[in-house]
Amino acid sequence: MFTAILLLCFSWREECMYIRDVRGPYETLSRCEARLEEISKYLHTAPDMPPFKIVSKKCKSSMGELT
């Protein structure tokens, strides 16, 4: 099982935040990676989202390993 996790940093402040997907966990790595892309696309089109950069996108396995 895999959970999608993103790290965002805002360009207007020296502040970052983790986003953890609440729909998962996913049974396969490929489904988790697809979800990461879905979240990324949504964030870039969200109307009230301040300027940011995605620093990291990872799928964390239930065994604790990041892929």
Sequence and secondary structure as in RCSB ss.txt:
>XXXX:A:sequence
MFTAILLLCFSWREECMYIRDVRGPYETLSRCEARLEEISKYLHTAPDMPPFKIVSKKCKSSMGELT
>XXXX:A:secstr
 EEEEEEEEETTTTEEEEEE SS  BSSHHHHHHHHHHHHHHHHH TT  SEEEEEEEEEETTS B 
